[in-house]
Amino acid sequence: MKKLSLILALVFICSFARASYILIPMDDAQINHLKAYGITYWILSHDIDVDWLLNYRGGSFAVKHLKAFESECMIRGVSYEIIADVQYNAILAEISNPEVNMDVMKLEKHPKIAVYAPKTIDPWDDAVTLVLTYAEIPYDIIYDDEVISGVLPKYDWLHLHHEDFTGQYGKFYGSYRNAPWYIRKVESQEAIARRHGFGKVSELKLAVASKIRDYVAGGGFMFAMCSATDSYDIALAAQGVDICANMFDGDAADPQAQGKLDFSNSIAFENFTLRNNPYEYEFSNIDATKSRSVSPSVDFFTLFEFSAKWDPVPTMLTQNHQRVIKGFMGQTTAFIKPVIKPTIIILGENKSANEARYIHSEYGYGFFTFYGGHDPEDYQHFVGDPPTDLNLHPTSPGYRLILNNVLFPAARKKDRKT
């Protein structure tokens, strides 16, 4: 890898006098938006900066022209254009016009990525790991042992796989308590808890959630989807309160648990109401899955448009070739607006249903993003369903939102402001 980087750097220097640019368009001219992010990450991994042209042709990427980069685009099936210096300077001049909502974000590093996921095999897939693999972006898998041991500062970006941080095993008890995978999951998590000196899985998960919160506060970037969003905040708010029924931890839940929640400990939601029925596949009223009445044929959410020059972070996170995104369900599908803390930025919403689908905020020196739903290209993904084949969805706008978050930590530090 070091040798290749040196060769690329030498070629780059030799080519500078006759420099042209590779423009990777991200509008409808692009035939594989998802792999375009992988190309960008690959270029960054060779210590070459990339310009992210916010709101220009769907959030296109540009880099000095090297034959190796052009060849990689061809190999991966990513659309690109070779443009002369004068053409690129004209694009930059257009973008710099204060009358247009565009800007240039300098990407300077390839983020080191971790996915928080169990080592057991669960009967469902995860959209983030699917798209990282498809885009050819490398990542490490870590879980409770690694988080407790303190590995998080090694990473720039952390994704929380489909997870239940409350210690209720995803609230799958009602439907799957006799399934072999569920039994294995309980045994595995109880063993991890014992290994670290915790009497209950809920105590282990709270410790993990707290470590993650400290990681974000210290400058990390955290991204979560589906049940890893609301269950995470519920676990933090329920610190010191038993919200688990006896089939989950061996004793009854505190009947006064609701009144003992401390919403100052949560990072995204407040004033929510727990769903205490252990047979119900729901954690709280944060999630709109059961309260919404939206037909699949009209289930869409709209991305907000932000000022690229003044709000670069939310602008980066909403780059897309489409502004209206088709909806998709999950254990946690969307977030009802009344329980979202006022400091949270709503990036995408279904206005008619009064729900947020995509939210973001600073926290301490870091950032987090929550994205409702399970799989952007499978409207209702059930336990045991096969994983989505992204070869069939290379231009998916819903999956693009995930990859915006992956590249976000690559931005120049001074530009990471909201």
N, C-alpha and C positions, 0 to 999 in steps of 0.2 A: 504494500500500500504506500509506504514512504517513497519507494523508488518511483512508482507511478506518479505520485504527487510532484516529485522533483522533475520528472520528464515533462509533465504538463506545465509546470512553472517555467521551464526553459523554453518550451514551445510558445508559451504565452508571451514571454519577453521578446522572442524573435519575431513574433507576429504583430507586435504592438504598432510598428510603423505603418503597416498596411491593414490596421484593424478594421474589422467589420463586426457585426453583432448577430447572435442567434436570438431571434424573438420566438418565444414559445407562446402562441396565442391561446387564450383561455375562454374565448367566445365560442360561438357555434362552429367556427372553422376548425376547432380542435377535435380530433377523432378519439382521443383517449385522455380525458382530463385527469383521471386518477393516476395514470402512470406519469403524467407530466410533473406531478408533485414528487414522484420518486426520482425522476431525472434531476429535478432541482436539488433534492436532498443529496443525490450522488455527486453533483458538481460541488456543493458546499463541503462535502466530505473530503474533497481534494484541495481545500483551502483556497477556493476561488469564490469571490463575492458574486451574488446574484441580485439584480434589481427586480423587486416585485412592484409592478406598475399598477397601483391600486386604482380600481375602477376604469382602467384602460383595457378595452376589449376583454371584459370579464375577469380582470385581474391577471394580466399576462406576466410572464417572466422574461428577463433579458440578461444576456451574459456575453462577454467578449467571445468572438467566434474562434473556436478551436476545432480542428478536424475530429478529435476524439469525442467531443461533445456532440457534434453533428452525427457521427457514427452511432453513438449511444441512442440518440433520438430515433434513428432509423431502426436499430435493433429492437427497441422497445415499442415501436409503433406509435411514436408521439409526433404530432404535427409540429413543424417548425418553419421559420422563414429566415433567410439570410438577408440582412439589410446593411447598407453602407453606413459609415459614420454620420454622413450628412443626414441620412434618413432618421437615424436614431436621435440625433440632436434635434431634429424637427419634432419628434415625438416628445422629447423632454421639454421642449419649449411649449408645446401644447399643454402638457401636464402642469407646467409651472404657472400657467395663466391663472391668476386668482379668481377668475370668473368661472372656472370649471372645477368640478368636484373630483379631482384626481390628485395623486401624489406618488412619489417614488419612495419605497421602503427598501433600505439596504439590508440584505440578508448576509450575515457574516460568519455564521458557524452552523455546523450540523448538530442539532440537539441530540443528546444521549437519552434514549427512550426506555422506559420501563413500563411493563403491563402488570398490574397487580391481579393475579389470577391463580386459582387453586391448581395444585399438582394432580388432583383427581380428574377423571374424565367425566364431565357433566353432559347430559343429553341436550345441550343447546350450544350454539356457536356465539361468537361475539363480533359485532360489526367492525370494531376498531382493529382487532387482530386480523380479520378478513381483509380489510382494506390496506393495512400496513404490509401484509404479505403480498397482496396483489400489486401494490405500488413498488415493491421491493425496497422497503424501508426497514432496516434492521431494528430489532428491539430485544430486550431481556425480559424474561418472565420472573417475577418475584412474588412472594406471598408472605404470610404472617411471620414466618421464621426470619426472613430477610428484613422485613420492616422493623420488627422488634430489635433486631441486631444492629440497626442503624445504617442501612445501606442507602437510604433515600437521597442524601446529599450528593451522591455520585451521579445523580440523574438530573437532567434539565426538564424532563416532561414525564408525567406519570398518568397513566390511564387506569381507572378503576373498572375492571371487568364486571360483568353482571354479578352483583354481590349483595348480600344482606349483612349490614353492619350491626343489626339489632340483636343478633343471636337467635333468631327464629327460623333459621335455615330456609330463608326465602318464603316462608309461610306456605310451603308446599305440603304441609302435613295432611291437610284434608284430602288431597287427591293422590299423593304419592308416598305416604308413610311406609307402605309395604314394598315399594320399588327397591330393587337392589342398589341402584345408584344413590337413592336417598339415604339408605341405611349406611352405605359406605361414606357418604358425605358427613353424616353425623359422627360416625366413628373417627374419621380423620380429623375433624375440627375439635372434637373433644380431646383427642390425643395431643394436638398442638397446644391447646389450652393448658393441659396438665404439664406439658414439657416446659412451659414458661411460668408455671406456678399459679395459674388462674383456676379458680374453682368452677367457673362457668364460661361457656363460649362467649356470652354477652360481654363479660369482663375483658376477655381477650380482644374482641372486636372493638370495644371502646378504646383500649390501649392503642390498637392499630390506627383507629380513626384519629386519635389525638396526635400520634406521630405524624400522620399525613397532614393534619392541620398545622403542626409546627413546621413541617417541610414547606408548605405553601407560604406561611407567614415569613419564613426565612428567605423567600425569593423563588420558590419552585412554581411550576405550572402543573395544575391538576385538571384532568378532563374526565367526566363520568357520564354514563348513559343509563337509561332504564332504572332499575331498582337501586343501583349504586348511588343515585342522586338523593332521593328522599330518605332512604334508610340510613345514609351517612349522617344527614343532619338530625334525624330522629335520635340516633345513637348519641350524638353530642349533647342534644337537649336533655336526654334522659340520664345523664351521668349521675350515678348514685341512686337511681330509681329502677326498681324491678318491673319491667314491662312485659316480661316473658311468662306465658302460661306454663303450668307444671310439665306438660309433655316436651317442652323445650329445655328446661333447666332443673326439673325435679321439684320445684316448689311453685306456689301460686304467685301470680303477678300482684303487685301492690294495687289494691282497689282505689287508692287515691293517686295513682300515678299521673293522671292527666293534670291535676293541680300542682304537681311537683316538678313539672317540666321547666327547665331554665332556658329560655330562648336566647339569652345573652351568650350561651355557649355555641349555638348553631351559627352557620355562616351564610345561609341563603334564605331560610324560611322561618317564620314565627307565627305564633298564635294558631297553630294547626291542632287538629283533633285526632287522637290515636284511634285506630280501628282495633279493638281489643279481642274480637272473636278469633280464636286460633285456627278456626276452620275457614276463615275468609282470606282470600288471596289478595290482601291489601294491607298496607301498613298504617295509612293515615289519610286524611282528606287533602293532603298536598296534591296527590295524584288525581287527575280528572277522568281517569278511565271509566269509572262506573257512573259518574255524575254527568258526563257529556252525552249529548244526543246528536251526533254528527254522522251522517251517512257517508260510507266510504267513497261514494262518487263525488262528494263535495268536500272531502276532508283534505284541506290544504292549509298551509301557513305561509305568511308573508315575511320576508326579511326586511328589517328596517334599513333605511339608507342613512348613513352617518357621514359627517364631514371628513374626507380623507386627510385634509390638511390640519384639522384641529382635533379629530378623534381617530387617530390611526389604528388603535387597538381594535375597537369594534368594527372598524372598516375592514381590517385584515380578516377578522373572523367571519365576515359576511360576504367575502368575495365569491362571486358565482356568475354563471352565464344565464341563470334564471333567478328571478326574485320571488316567485311563487313556487313553493316546494310542496310536493304531494305528501300528505300525512302518513304516518305509520304508527302502529300500536306497540305496546309493551306492557310489562307488569306496571311500569310507570310510564304513561303515555305523554302526559302534559302536566303543567303546573297551574293550579288555579291562582289567579292573580291576587286575591285578598291575603294570601299567606306569604307572598314574596316580600322580603324585606325591602324597604324603600331605597336602599343603597344599590340594589341589583339593577344591572342594565339588561333590559329585555331586547334580545337580538332578533327574535322571530316570534310571531304570535298568530293565533287564530282569533281574530277580533270578534267574530260572531259568537264564538263559544266562550269568550272572555278568558282565554287560557294562553299561557306562554309555552312555547315549545323549545326555546333555545335561549339560555340566560348566561350572564357573565359578570364577573366582578373582580376588583382588586381585593386582596386580603393580606394585610401586612405589606411585605415587600414583593409578594407574589400574586398570582392570579388563579382563578378557577372558572371552568365553564361546565354547565350542566345541559345535556341534550336529551329531551324526552323521547321515548320509544326504543324499540329493540333493533330493528333492521330497516334502513331507509328504502330498501327495494323489496321488502316482503311485508305487506300491509299488516297481517296478523300472524306472527311467527309463533308456532306452538312448540312445546317441549317434544323433542324427538324429530322435528322437521329437519330435512337436510339443509346444509348451509347454502347461502346464496352464491351462485357462480357469477363473480364479477366480470368475467369475460363477456357476459351478456349485458352488462351495465357499465361500460367504460366511461360514459359521460354523466353518471349519476350526480345530480346536484345535491341530493341528500347526503351522499358519501363525501362530496367535496367539503362540506362543512366540517367533517371530522378532520380532514387533511389540512384545512386552514389552521386548525389548532396545533397540528404537529409542527408546522413551519413557524408558527408564531414566536417560539423562543429563539429562533434564528435571527430575529430582527435586532438591529443595532440597539444597545441598551438605552441610549438616550431617547429613543423613539417609542419605548414601551411605556406610554402614559395614556391615561384615559381622560 
